[in-house]
Amino acid sequence: MDIITEDYSIKYDTETSTIHWQGIMRLNGKEYNPIAELLNEIAALEPSQITLNLQKLEGLNSSGITMLGKFIFKLAKKKTIGLLIQCSKKITWQQKSVKNFQRLMPKLQIEWD
Amino acid sequence: MVKIFGEFNDKELKSREFIKLIFSPSSVPLQQRWRNNSLSADFLADYLMTLFHQDENDPKRLEKQIEIKDTISYIANELLENAMKFNDDSSPYPISIQLHLYDDRLSLCISNSIPAAKVAQFQSFINKLLSTEPQDFYIQQIETAEKDGSISSGLGLLTIIDDYGAKLGWKFENLQLLNEPNYPLYYIKNQMKWLNFWFRVRKWFVARSKNPNITIVTTMVQLAI
């Protein structure tokens, strides 16, 4: 359940239910579909909690933010899966934009390194 | 005919330090050129860094400069993605982006053509963006994208205003190609490669016969530094 390219990678660790994101993602709209599908497949496994580790995701465009936002919104409606997002203060887009995810899911936990 | 939305000021574009990139209309599919957006945005941000006074003994200042660099890279990439996505490819006008540096702020300005049929839709989006509470708008856009199964949410411009604290403005100009008899002359002066030149002239005549009305939209982002 991994997606690995030259610019970015998304790897799922089943033991800890953690999705590790790495690199720079500035994809064109529909190119995010396989990633959204991967997220849905992981949610379908019904872990009690999912962790998104974004600490090595250096760049993300607004289409990517939308993809993550939609996933978080889905989990918030589902109510059975908890969500933890691990972020880095050194990465500007995370400093600026991650706080908005809380609006979509008030119970969301955000952890800064 | 000119129409202004938000905070737009042409006179702002007189700075000592600036850089302008121009992208010719291209026949290469957008998907193949997509990477250019990110490359160009990073280039603008890197170029800006060379204009700053660097002091390795001042880590706070360096941190701030890196934040500005990342911010410019993010915003320029969003503006370029939008311009490339919504550009009217039948227009002979190029897409251009410019970055101006002032003592206390900087501005990014991007111009592209949009089809006449899309003007009203874009203007009503701008009105909604400027009049809705950002928090409400954010949730609304994600909800709608989730319901429609769509990828685009119009979140790019919202993040520029709300997350990066920038001011946004737009200028819509309706140009009539028929009233510009010197247009091919402009290209004779500016194009070095004759093949490219004939391609453009042909494209200009095709565009003129099909669509005499072209709207150029210029988006201006101003950021305090």
Chai-1 contact restraints between the chains, C-beta under 6 A:
chainA,res_idxA,chainB,res_idxB,connection_type,confidence,min_distance_angstrom,max_distance_angstrom,comment,restraint_id
A,R26,B,S38,contact,1.0,0.0,6.0,A-B,restraint_1
A,R26,B,N77,contact,1.0,0.0,6.0,A-B,restraint_2
A,N28,B,W34,contact,1.0,0.0,6.0,A-B,restraint_3
A,G29,B,I151,contact,1.0,0.0,6.0,A-B,restraint_4
A,G29,B,S152,contact,1.0,0.0,6.0,A-B,restraint_5
A,Y32,B,I151,contact,1.0,0.0,6.0,A-B,restraint_6
A,N61,B,N77,contact,1.0,0.0,6.0,A-B,restraint_7
A,S62,B,E78,contact,1.0,0.0,6.0,A-B,restraint_8
A,S62,B,L155,contact,1.0,0.0,6.0,A-B,restraint_9
A,S62,B,G156,contact,1.0,0.0,6.0,A-B,restraint_10
A,S62,B,T159,contact,1.0,0.0,6.0,A-B,restraint_11
A,S63,B,I151,contact,1.0,0.0,6.0,A-B,restraint_12
A,T66,B,A145,contact,1.0,0.0,6.0,A-B,restraint_13
A,T66,B,S153,contact,1.0,0.0,6.0,A-B,restraint_14
A,T66,B,L155,contact,1.0,0.0,6.0,A-B,restraint_15
A,G69,B,I142,contact,1.0,0.0,6.0,A-B,restraint_16
A,K70,B,A145,contact,1.0,0.0,6.0,A-B,restraint_17
A,K70,B,E146,contact,1.0,0.0,6.0,A-B,restraint_18
A,F73,B,I142,contact,1.0,0.0,6.0,A-B,restraint_19
A,F73,B,E146,contact,1.0,0.0,6.0,A-B,restraint_20
A,T92,B,E67,contact,1.0,0.0,6.0,A-B,restraint_21
A,T92,B,D70,contact,1.0,0.0,6.0,A-B,restraint_22
A,W93,B,Y74,contact,1.0,0.0,6.0,A-B,restraint_23
A,K96,B,D163,contact,1.0,0.0,6.0,A-B,restraint_24
A,K96,B,Y164,contact,1.0,0.0,6.0,A-B,restraint_25
A,S97,B,T159,contact,1.0,0.0,6.0,A-B,restraint_26
A,S97,B,D163,contact,1.0,0.0,6.0,A-B,restraint_27
A,N100,B,Y138,contact,1.0,0.0,6.0,A-B,restraint_28
A,R103,B,Q135,contact,1.0,0.0,6.0,A-B,restraint_29
A,R103,B,I139,contact,1.0,0.0,6.0,A-B,restraint_30
